Amino acid sequence: MDMDVHSNKKNNINISIDDILPAELVRGILMRIPIKNLVRLRCVSKLWNTLISDPNLPKSHFDLSLAPSHRLLLYPNDSTKPTTFDLDALFLDGPSKTSTNVSFPPNKENQSDDGFYVFNSCRGFVALFEEPHYIVIWNPLTRSHRVFSCEHAVIGYKNYGPMRKLLERSAMFGFGYDASEDDYLVLLAWKNTREMEDYLGLFSLRTNSWTNSKVTLPNDPLKKRIISLPGLFLNGTIHWWIAPCFGTGMDVGGSIILVFDMIERHFWEMPVPKEIMTNYHPPGALVELGGCLAICFSNFDKKTDIWIMKEYRVQSSWTAYKIPCFLFRPLYLSNDGDIIGFDMLKSCLAKYNVNNGEMLQSSGKFCGLNDFCMYTESLLALPDDFMEGKE
C-alpha cells in the first residue's frame, strides 16, 4: 500500500501542465492574457512556448484578444525621452507607475530622438516622420521598424523649408491596413507646384515600394483648406477632417470627412451632422472612441462637444456629448464608459464618464507636449519583415 502511494506521488511529479491542459484550452487562455505578458510565458512549458512562437498567434491575439492593451505615446518638445502610458491603469496607479520610457528607431542623421514627428497608429504600429524626408513604421513593443524615403514629394517645395512643413500644411498623410492583401499602406497626397497637379503616392510595406499617380481629389482638399493631418484609420478606411480656412470665402458648410477605402483604393465623402455646420467653426479633430468615428470641437461656451457615429456610415447614429472642459482632446473610451483625454489648458489627463457626467483629472502634469498618439500593443510583424530594426 505504501509502495502504491509512493509510486503515485512519483508519477504526479512527472506530470507536466501540458498533460493536464489540452492545447486548445491553453490557446484560449493565451487569448485572455495581455500581449506584453505573452513573451514571459514561453518558459512555462514546451507547449506554451510552441503556441506563443506560432507566427499566427500575434494576428489571432490582436483580432480576438479579450484583454487588449491600450497605450498612449507622448513625445515632449523638450529633452524628455518619448514615453508610453497604460491608460487603463493610469488613474488607478498614477503616471509614474504606468509609464515606460522608449527610444525611437536609430535616426538616419543622428543617434537621438530628435527630428521625429508622430503621425498615427495602426494595429500596434506607429507611423513616424523623420527629418528630412523619411517615414518610419515602428512597433514600440517589439522595437522592429521599417524606414523608407518620401523625398519625391518634396519636389517643388525645397525653397519652403523642411518636409515637415509640407506634411503639416500642404499634404495629406495616412497609414492603414489592407486586409485583402494582408498589407500595410502609407498614403501621401501632395500638390506639385510646378505642374499644379495633385499627386497620390501609396507605399506598400509588402512590396517595399511606392506607386505614384496623378489623381483628382474630391473637393480639392489641398487648396485653401484645413486638413486633419494625419488621417484616422478605422473600419478599413482612412479619414480626414477637411474644413475651409478662415478668410478664404468658403462656407463652413463645405466641411466634410474625406475617406479613402484601403481595399477599393478610391476616395469618397462622408457628410457630417447638420448641427456641426451651423453651430461650430473649423477646425475639428477626428478620433476613434470605442471603435466608433468621432469629431470633437471646443465651442464658445468654454466646453468641448464630441459627436460619435455609433453605427458606421449611418448618419442618424451621430450622438453628441458635451464635456465640461474647454480644449479637451479625447484619446480613448474605456470599458467603464470613460472618455479619457487631455485637458490642454491644465496640461493633465482627464476622464469624463458618459453615464454619470462625472469629470476627474489625473495627478500628473504633461507640459511641453509635441506629439502624441494612441496605439494598441501587438506582436504583429510587417509583411516580409526582415527584423533588421529589432533590437
HELIX and SHEET records of a PDB file:
HELIX    1   1 ASP A    2  ASN A   14  1                                  13    
HELIX    2   2 ILE A   17  ILE A   20  1                                   4    
HELIX    3   3 ALA A   23  LEU A   30  1                                   8    
HELIX    4   4 ILE A   35  LEU A   38  1                                   4    
HELIX    5   5 VAL A   39  CYS A   43  5                                   5    
HELIX    6   6 LYS A   46  SER A   53  1                                   8    
HELIX    7   7 LEU A   57  LEU A   64  1                                   8    
HELIX    8   8 LEU A   87  ASP A   93  1                                   7    
HELIX    9   9 PRO A   95  THR A   98  1                                   4    
HELIX   10  10 GLU A  151  VAL A  154  5                                   4    
HELIX   11  11 LYS A  158  TYR A  160  5                                   3    
HELIX   12  12 MET A  163  ARG A  169  1                                   7    
HELIX   13  13 VAL A  252  GLY A  254  5                                   3    
HELIX   14  14 LYS A  274  ASN A  279  1                                   6    
HELIX   15  15 GLN A  315  SER A  317  5                                   3    
SHEET    1   A 4 SER A  99  ASN A 101  0                                        
SHEET    2   A 4 THR A  83  ASP A  86 -1                                        
SHEET    3   A 4 HIS A  70  PRO A  76 -1                                        
SHEET    4   A 4 LEU A 369  THR A 376 -1                                        
SHEET    1   B 4 PHE A 116  CYS A 122  0                                        
SHEET    2   B 4 PHE A 125  GLU A 130 -1                                        
SHEET    3   B 4 TYR A 134  TRP A 138 -1                                        
SHEET    4   B 4 HIS A 145  SER A 149 -1                                        
SHEET    1   C 4 ALA A 171  ASP A 178  0                                        
SHEET    2   C 4 ASP A 183  ASN A 192 -1                                        
SHEET    3   C 4 GLU A 197  SER A 204 -1                                        
SHEET    4   C 4 SER A 209  LYS A 214 -1                                        
SHEET    1   D 3 ARG A 225  ILE A 227  0                                        
SHEET    2   D 3 THR A 237  PRO A 244 -1                                        
SHEET    3   D 3 LEU A 232  LEU A 234 -1                                        
SHEET    1   E 4 ARG A 225  ILE A 227  0                                        
SHEET    2   E 4 THR A 237  PRO A 244 -1                                        
SHEET    3   E 4 ILE A 256  ASP A 261 -1                                        
SHEET    4   E 4 HIS A 266  MET A 270 -1                                        
SHEET    1   F 4 ALA A 285  LEU A 289  0                                        
SHEET    2   F 4 CYS A 292  SER A 298 -1                                        
SHEET    3   F 4 THR A 304  MET A 309 -1                                        
SHEET    4   F 4 TRP A 318  ILE A 323 -1                                        
SHEET    1   G 4 PHE A 328  LEU A 333  0                                        
SHEET    2   G 4 ASP A 338  ASP A 343 -1                                        
SHEET    3   G 4 CYS A 348  ASN A 353 -1                                        
SHEET    4   G 4 MET A 359  LYS A 365 -1                                        
END                                                                             
